[in-house]
Amino acid sequence: MNQIKNILVVFGTRPEVIKLAPVILELRKHDGYNVIVCNTEQQKELSNQTLEYFGLKADLNLDCMRPNQSLAEVQSRILLGLEDVFSKNTIDATIVQGDTMTVLTGALVSFYHKVPVFHVEAGLRSYDIYEPFPEEVMRQMTSRVTQLHFAPTEKNKQALLAEGINEKKITVTGNTVIDALFCLSDDVISKSAKFFEEKNIKIDDKLVLITAHRRENHGERLDRIIKAIYDLATEYNDHKFVIPVHPNPNVKDKIHERLGALENVYLLSPLDYPYLVYLQKNAKLILTDSGGIQEEAPTFGCPTLVMRYETERQEGIEAGVSTLVGADYDKIMNLSKNILSKDKSQTRLKAKNPYGSGDTSKIIEKLIREYFSL
């Protein structure tokens, strides 16, 4: 091989860790790369917790978050932290994933240093700059300075082409989130089962998994979502409603205040990655505003109601594995009842997961090797 390339992998949130861990592990199988793992710690506890599951540890931790920061403050702090990383290291390429503030700042600082950006999960679009907010704009802006676009689906590639991106820079790779699912060993699954047993949560065919955290759902939208959950849990009191509660106080306080008294609602701290996957695998119904869960749930055939008004993951909608319901109380209630009133065996979905087959990291490594002519 030629000279070893220093590849900076930047992330800050749990979803980024999940989707970049398979890429890091794949790159480290090859002698041509020195992989530098940098955690901006946008979600400090969640991201580091998930790294440990994959047997990884960040080389650099930037500790960029402070209480009640504005978006501009978060951006400036991460920008300056990454600027310091570039000033102290020779970087040959930067890998970012998705649509977070870390992605945009990682791309910007790389551009300022004329370092190529490789974007994992490129080309997702809702075309509404406020849905999801601020992620839609961050993703679009990142595309402008990216050298290699790793698009999960053909639809994502077409979106990039429509924006004038050179086709030679785009490859449909599938989504690394599916690679991550295949990392789950039988031992990890059995430990996940034990975790819920110890919390006295019996995992059976009447499990509803709920996650709600997105910024655009704060305020009145969250109020409507919580009311729907309360009414569903009251009506279907033989079902268990498990909610890993996001630590953001705008979400956490409301959920605990309004749902905490219901005996069949289980409010948990944010879950480690394999525990969340275990719930998806066993759930009868999922209510979520998460992007990652929209991609993972089809693997398990679980009906998923997406509590967003726009999604960049249209493939799941088109395949019939997920349904957009926004924060619409009536839609959430009616579609949930349609599923909860039936046996789990009657509601399983048989559609193929449209987001990948588990070999995306290998494809990405090959493309990077070709880029550097290694």
C-alpha positions in Angstrom: 0.0 0.0 0.0 1.0 3.6 -0.4 1.4 6.1 2.4 -1.0 5.5 5.3 -4.0 7.9 5.2 -5.2 9.6 8.4 -9.0 9.4 8.4 -10.9 11.5 10.9 -14.2 10.1 11.8 -16.4 12.7 13.6 -19.6 12.1 15.5 -21.5 13.4 18.5 -24.8 11.5 18.9 -25.8 7.9 19.5 -27.3 7.4 16.0 -24.0 8.6 14.5 -22.0 6.1 16.6 -24.3 3.3 15.6 -24.0 4.1 11.9 -20.3 4.9 11.9 -19.0 2.1 14.2 -19.3 -0.5 11.4 -17.3 1.8 9.1 -14.6 2.4 11.8 -14.3 -1.4 12.4 -14.1 -2.1 8.7 -11.4 0.5 8.1 -9.3 -0.8 10.9 -9.1 -4.2 9.3 -6.9 -2.6 6.6 -3.4 -1.4 6.8 -3.8 1.7 4.7 -5.6 3.8 7.2 -5.0 5.4 10.6 -8.5 6.0 11.9 -8.8 8.9 14.3 -12.1 8.8 16.2 -13.4 12.1 17.4 -16.5 12.6 19.6 -17.9 16.1 19.9 -20.1 14.7 22.6 -23.3 16.3 21.5 -24.9 13.5 23.4 -22.1 12.8 25.8 -23.5 9.9 27.8 -25.4 8.3 25.0 -22.6 8.4 22.5 -19.9 7.1 24.8 -22.3 4.3 26.1 -22.9 3.1 22.6 -19.2 3.2 21.6 -18.5 0.8 24.4 -21.0 -1.7 23.0 -19.0 -1.8 19.8 -15.7 -2.1 21.7 -14.6 1.3 20.6 -13.3 4.4 22.4 -12.9 7.9 21.1 -9.3 9.2 20.6 -10.6 12.7 21.0 -13.4 14.0 23.2 -14.4 17.6 22.7 -17.0 18.1 25.4 -18.9 20.7 23.4 -22.2 20.8 25.1 -23.4 23.3 27.8 -26.8 23.6 29.4 -29.4 25.5 27.3 -27.1 26.4 24.5 -28.6 28.0 21.4 -27.9 26.4 18.0 -25.4 29.1 17.2 -23.6 28.5 20.5 -23.4 24.7 19.8 -22.2 25.3 16.3 -19.5 27.8 17.4 -18.2 25.6 20.2 -18.0 22.5 17.9 -16.4 24.5 15.1 -13.6 25.8 17.5 -13.1 22.3 19.0 -12.7 20.8 15.5 -10.4 23.6 14.4 -8.1 22.6 17.2 -8.2 19.0 16.1 -7.1 20.0 12.6 -4.4 22.3 13.8 -2.8 19.5 15.8 -3.2 16.6 13.3 -2.6 15.9 9.7 -5.9 14.8 8.3 -6.3 13.3 4.8 -10.1 12.9 4.9 -13.1 13.4 7.2 -16.0 11.0 7.5 -19.3 12.3 8.8 -22.7 10.7 9.0 -26.2 12.0 8.7 -27.5 15.5 9.5 -26.4 16.7 13.0 -24.6 19.8 14.0 -21.5 17.7 14.2 -21.9 16.7 10.6 -22.2 20.3 9.3 -19.3 21.6 11.5 -17.1 18.6 10.6 -17.7 19.3 6.9 -17.1 23.0 7.2 -13.8 22.8 9.1 -12.7 20.1 6.7 -13.6 22.4 3.8 -11.7 25.3 5.4 -8.6 23.1 5.5 -9.2 21.7 2.0 -9.6 18.2 3.3 -12.1 15.9 1.4 -15.4 15.1 3.2 -16.9 11.6 2.9 -20.6 11.7 3.8 -22.2 8.5 5.1 -26.0 8.5 4.6 -25.9 11.2 1.9 -28.9 12.5 -0.1 -31.8 12.2 2.3 -34.2 15.0 1.7 -37.6 16.2 3.0 -37.3 19.5 1.1 -38.9 21.4 4.0 -36.2 23.4 5.8 -38.1 23.3 9.1 -39.0 19.6 9.0 -36.8 18.2 10.4 -35.3 21.3 12.0 -32.5 22.1 11.8 -31.3 18.8 10.3 -32.7 19.2 6.7 -30.6 22.3 6.1 -27.5 20.8 7.7 -27.7 17.8 5.4 -28.2 19.9 2.3 -25.3 22.2 3.2 -23.0 19.3 3.9 -23.6 18.0 0.4 -22.1 21.1 -1.1 -18.6 20.3 0.2 -18.7 16.5 0.1 -16.3 14.6 -2.2 -17.8 11.1 -1.7 -21.5 10.7 -1.2 -22.5 7.3 0.2 -26.2 7.3 -0.6 -28.3 4.6 1.1 -30.8 4.3 -1.7 -31.4 5.1 -5.3 -33.9 7.8 -4.3 -31.1 9.5 -2.3 -28.8 9.4 -5.3 -31.5 10.9 -7.5 -31.9 13.7 -5.0 -28.2 14.5 -5.2 -28.2 14.4 -9.0 -31.1 16.8 -9.0 -29.0 19.3 -7.0 -26.2 19.2 -9.5 -23.9 16.8 -7.7 -21.4 15.0 -10.0 -22.6 11.4 -10.5 -19.0 10.2 -10.2 -19.0 11.3 -6.6 -22.2 9.4 -5.7 -22.6 5.7 -4.9 -25.6 3.8 -3.7 -24.2 1.8 -0.8 -27.2 0.9 1.5 -27.3 2.1 5.0 -24.8 1.2 7.7 -27.5 0.9 10.3 -28.3 -2.6 8.9 -24.6 -3.5 9.3 -24.8 -2.5 12.9 -27.8 -4.8 13.5 -25.8 -7.8 12.3 -23.2 -7.0 15.0 -25.6 -8.2 17.7 -24.5 -11.6 19.0 -26.7 -14.2 20.7 -25.0 -13.3 23.9 -25.9 -9.7 23.6 -29.5 -10.7 22.9 -29.7 -12.9 26.0 -28.3 -10.1 28.1 -30.9 -7.7 26.7 -33.7 -10.1 27.8 -32.2 -10.3 31.3 -32.0 -6.5 31.5 -35.8 -6.2 31.1 -36.5 -9.1 33.4 -34.5 -7.3 36.2 -36.7 -4.2 35.6 -39.8 -6.4 35.9 -40.9 -5.6 32.4 -42.2 -8.8 30.8 -41.5 -8.7 27.1 -44.4 -10.4 25.3 -46.7 -9.9 22.3 -48.4 -6.8 23.8 -45.4 -4.4 23.8 -45.5 -0.9 22.4 -42.3 1.0 22.0 -42.3 4.8 21.9 -39.6 7.3 21.4 -40.1 11.1 21.0 -37.4 13.7 21.1 -37.1 15.8 18.0 -36.8 19.5 18.4 -39.7 20.3 16.0 -41.9 18.2 18.3 -41.3 20.2 21.4 -44.2 22.3 22.8 -47.8 21.8 21.6 -46.9 18.9 19.4 -45.4 16.9 22.3 -48.6 17.7 24.3 -50.7 16.1 21.6 -48.4 13.1 21.4 -48.4 12.6 25.2 -52.3 12.8 25.3 -52.5 10.1 22.6 -50.1 7.9 24.5 -52.1 8.4 27.7 -55.4 7.6 26.1 -54.0 4.5 24.3 -52.3 3.2 27.5 -55.6 3.7 29.4 -57.7 2.0 26.8 -55.3 -0.9 26.2 -54.3 -1.5 29.8 -53.3 -5.1 29.0 -50.5 -3.7 26.8 -47.1 -2.4 28.0 -46.0 1.0 26.8 -42.2 1.3 27.1 -40.7 4.8 26.6 -36.9 5.4 26.8 -37.1 9.0 27.8 -34.8 11.5 26.1 -32.7 13.5 28.7 -33.7 16.9 27.2 -35.7 18.5 30.0 -38.2 19.9 27.4 -39.2 16.3 26.8 -38.3 14.5 30.0 -40.3 16.7 32.4 -43.5 16.6 30.4 -43.4 12.9 29.9 -42.8 12.0 33.5 -45.4 14.5 34.8 -48.2 13.3 32.5 -47.5 9.6 32.1 -45.6 8.6 35.2 -48.7 7.5 37.2 -49.9 4.9 34.7 -49.0 1.4 35.8 -48.6 -0.1 32.3 -46.3 2.8 31.1 -42.6 2.2 31.8 -40.5 5.3 31.6 -36.8 4.3 31.3 -33.6 6.2 31.0 -32.1 6.2 27.5 -31.3 2.6 26.5 -28.1 1.1 25.3 -28.2 0.3 21.7 -28.8 -3.5 21.9 -31.6 -3.0 24.5 -33.4 -0.7 22.1 -33.0 -3.1 19.2 -34.3 -5.9 21.4 -37.5 -3.9 22.1 -37.9 -3.2 18.3 -37.5 -6.9 17.6 -40.3 -7.8 20.1 -42.6 -4.8 19.7 -46.2 -5.1 18.4 -46.2 -1.4 17.5 -43.6 1.4 17.4 -44.4 5.1 17.7 -41.4 7.2 17.0 -39.9 10.4 15.6 -36.5 8.8 15.3 -34.7 8.4 11.9 -32.7 5.4 12.9 -35.7 3.4 14.2 -37.5 4.1 10.9 -34.6 2.2 9.2 -34.2 -0.6 11.7 -37.8 -1.5 12.4 -38.5 -3.0 8.9 -35.9 -5.7 9.6 -38.2 -7.0 12.3 -41.5 -6.5 10.5 -42.8 -4.2 13.1 -45.5 -1.6 12.1 -44.1 1.9 12.7 -46.0 5.1 13.1 -43.7 8.0 12.4 -44.6 11.1 14.5 -43.3 13.6 12.0 -45.0 15.6 9.3 -42.1 15.1 6.8 -39.5 12.3 6.6 -36.3 12.0 4.5 -36.9 8.2 4.6 -39.7 7.9 2.1 -38.6 4.4 1.1 -40.2 3.0 4.2 -43.4 4.9 3.6 -43.5 3.6 0.0 -42.8 0.0 1.1 -45.6 0.2 3.6 -43.5 -0.5 6.6 -44.0 2.9 8.2 -46.8 5.5 8.2 -46.5 9.3 8.7 -48.8 10.5 11.4 -47.2 13.7 12.6 -48.4 14.9 16.0 -52.0 14.4 14.9 -53.9 13.0 17.8 -56.6 11.4 15.7 -54.2 9.7 13.3 -52.1 8.3 16.2 -55.2 7.0 18.0 -56.9 5.5 15.0 -53.9 3.8 13.4 -52.6 2.6 16.8 -56.0 1.1 17.7 -56.2 -0.7 14.4 -53.0 -2.5 15.3 -53.4 -2.9 19.1 -56.9 -4.4 18.6 -55.4 -7.4 16.7 -53.1 -10.2 17.7 -49.4 -9.5 17.0 -49.3 -12.3 14.4 -51.9 -10.5 12.3 -49.9 -7.3 12.2 -46.4 -8.5 11.2 -45.1 -6.9 8.0 -43.3 -9.0 5.4 -41.8 -6.3 3.2 -38.0 -6.4 2.7 -36.0 -3.7 4.5 -35.5 -1.0 1.8 -32.5 0.5 3.5 -29.8 -2.2 3.0 -28.5 -5.7 3.4 -25.6 -5.5 5.8 -22.6 -5.0 3.5 -22.5 -1.2 3.3 -19.3 -0.8 5.4 -17.3 -3.0 3.0 -18.6 -1.0 0.0 -17.6 2.2 1.7 -14.1 1.0 2.5 -13.6 -0.1 -1.1 -14.7 3.3 -2.4 -12.3 5.1 0.0 -9.5 2.8 -1.1 -10.2 3.6 -4.7 -10.4 7.4 -4.0 -6.8 7.3 -2.5 -5.6 4.7 -5.1 -4.4 2.5 -2.2 
